[in-house]
Amino acid sequence: GFVDALYIGQNLSSGFINNVSGNLNTENRVGAELNYSISYKFKPDSLSKYSKLNFFFSVQNRTHLDGRFSEDLFNLVFNGNKMFAGQTANFDNFNLNLLQYQQFQIGISSKTKTCGIRYGIGLSALNGQQYQNILAKKAELYTSPDGEYINFNSDITYKQSNTSNTSLGSSNGAGFGVDAFAEKSFTIREGLTEKIRFELKDIGMIWWNKSSRTAVADSLYYYDGVSVNNIL
């Protein structure tokens, strides 16, 4: 419900936020995937020597997001730092990954005669469109008891592919991937069939080109506000 409310821009009441906060652990995870695909599958003529094989081809546009965050970071973002007065909020090991890429896959599948196991494998060529990664090995925010100043101590690494080339289909990297599966159907009773499936998905990698950038920040930041001597 919290994710839905964020997505549609719904008002988040303090009670709603506190309810979510009460269910968080010291370390939490969030993730999402959005995939669009077009696929084609065909089986050769029964007289062909490949008649027992199924061939398939697919083109996919894929977006993947995953993150790891602390309970303190959630509370800071949605409640501010007043609750941390005189304390240190800990955001250590914060991690955020965003991947956008296109996948061009070909593969085959078949079925054994004796035990009826269906199996298959797909090989993919990958076009890397966009990549962003934030890793904070250390991130701590101290708020003074009276709120007069804050200290932010951090060790953060930020990686990003070419920011000037992010449109659909843009090529900022290339790679490969492998998918494989095996499945077997069982008849429990007449009219009832169950299936067991073992699967490996998205085993692969993308090499990003030389236009990608890495920035490292290891510093202590002190902030005590802005002094205004004359309001005019």
N, C-alpha and C positions, 0 to 999 in steps of 0.2 A: 504493500500500500504506500509506503514511503517513496519508493522509486516511481510509482505511478504518479504520485502527487508532484514530484519534482519534474517529471516529463511533461505534464500538462500545465505546469505553472500554477498549481493550486496553492492557496495560502496554507502555510505550515504553522499551526498553533504551537505554543510552548508546551502544552500537554502532550501533543503528538510527538514533538521532538524528544521530550523527556522519556516518553514511553519507548522510543527507539533506542535512546541512549542507555536505558536500563537493561536492554537485551544485548549490548555489545560486550565483547571480551577485550582483553588487553591488546590482542592483534585480530584484525578482521579483514575479510576479503570481499571484493566486489568484482563483477565481471559482466560482459555482454558481448553478443555476437550478432551480426547482421549479414546475411548471405543472399545473393541473387545468383541464379544459375539457369543455364539452358543445357539440356542433355539429350543425347540420342543413343539408342540401343538397338542392335540388330543381331539376328542369328542367320548364319549362312544356310543355303538350301540343304535339304536333308540328304542330297546326293553328294554334297561336298565332303572332303576329308576333315573339314573343320566344323562339321554339323553339330558336334557336341559342345562347342564353345559359343558363348555370347560375347560380343564386342560392344564396348560403350565409349562414348566421347562426351566431354562436358566442358563448358566455359563458365567460370564463376567469378563474381566480384565479391570479395570478402573483407569484412571489417571486424577486428577483434580488439576488445578492451579488457584489461584486467588490472586490479590494483590491490594493494595491501596498506591498511591504515590503522592507527591506534584509536582507542576510545577518546583520548585527550584531543586528537586532531578533529574528530567529529564535533565534540563539544565546543571547541574554539570556533569552528566555522559557523555553527548554527546558534551558539549562545554568547559568543564573544569571550573576552579574557577576564571579565570581572570575577568569575568563579575561581580563577587561578591567582587571585591577589595574594602575594606572599608565598607563592608556590612556583614550581617549575613544571610546565606542561611538556610531556614527552612525546615526540613524534618519530623516534628512532625507527629505522628500517622501513620508512615509507617508500612505496614503489608504485609506479604507474607506467603501464605499457599501452601504446596504441599502435596497431598495425593495420594498414590498408594495402591490399594486393589483389592481383588477378591470377587465377589458376586455370591452366589449360591441361586437361587430363585425358589420357587414353588408358584403356584397361580391358581385361578379359575376365570372364567368370565361367565356371563349369560345375558339373556335379558328378560325384563318383557313383559307379554302378552298384557296388557292393553295399556300402553303408549309407548311401543317400546324402552325403555331406556336400553342400554347395560351398564353393570357395572362389575367391577372386583376388585380383591385385590391380591397382591403378598407379600409373606413373605420371607425375605432374611437372610441368615447367611453370615457374612462378615469376611474375613481374611485380617487383616491389614499388608501390606507389608512394607510400608515406610511412614514416616510422618516428615515434617519439618515446623517450624513456626518461623518467625521473627516478633517481635512487638517492634517498637520504639515509646514509649510514648513521649519521648523527644529526638530530634536529631537536633542540630544546629551547623553550621560550619561558623566561622568568619575568614575572610581573611584580613590581614592588608593592608592598602592602598598601600604600596610599595611592597607587596608580600613577605615580609621577614619572616613571620610566619603565622601559622593558629592555631585556637583553635576549638576543637570539643567537645561539651558538649552533653552527651547522657545518656539516661535511656533505655536500650535495654534488652529484654528477648528473649532468643533463645531456642527452644525446638526441639528435634530430637529423632527419634527412633533409634534402634540399627544400627550403621553404618557398622558393620561387617557382616550383614545378610540382604542384599538388593536384592538378585536375585529373579527372577520371582517365586512367590508362597511361598517365605519365610514368616514365621509367626512371627510377632512382636506385634500382638494384635488381638483381636477378638471382634465381635459386632453383631448387628442385624439391619435390615432395613424394612420399610413398604412402599409399593406403592399402590395407589388406584385410580380408575378413574370411571367416569360416563359420557356417551355420548348419544346424541340423534340426529337422522337425520331428516331433514325437506325437503319436496319437494317444492321448490319455484315455479317451473312450470315444464311442461313436459320436461324431459331430463335434468333437473337441480336440483341437490340435494346438500344441505349444511348440515354441521355437527357442533354441539356445543359440546365441550368436557371440562369437569372439571377434573383436575388431581392433585394429590399429589405425588411427587417423592422424593426418597432419604431421607425419614424421619427416622432417626436412629442415631446410634453412634458407635464408636469403642473405646474400652479400650486398651491402649497401655501397654505393659508389663514393668517389673521393669528394663529392660536393657535400657529403654529410659532415656534421660538426659535433664536437664534444666540448662541453664547458664544465669546469670543476670549480666549486666555491667552498673553501674551507676557511671560515672566518667567524669572528664574534662581532655582532652588530648591536650598537647601543643607541637607543632613541628616547629622548626626553621631551618630545613635543616641539612646537614652534613658538617662539616668543614674538608677540606683536606689540611693538611700542606705541604705535599710533593706529587706531582703527581705521582712520581715513587713508 
